[in-house]
């Protein structure tokens, strides 16, 4: 948890994915830590990359990102 929080602070806001003590994905959200000023194409590509990395992990005993 500390690794993720520290990386989010370095990014000045965003989303960080950590698996077994290593950062495996991240998305910078530099506007208030909740939004981005990057072009939509760049933001979408970053989010898709993060989502695919999250989907490759095992979540609560089952593969794939939970779709709830």
C-alpha angles and dihedrals in degrees: 000000000000090000091055094045093049092050092049088052090051090051089048089235137346146097124304127190117205126187122184094340097315131100106242101171143005144177122202116225102184100172106085089325089281107073140034133226092204120113113278092246092057093045092048092049091050092049093047090051091050092046093050091050090049091048090055092060129084111251121199094334099317132084123252135034111297112254102209 
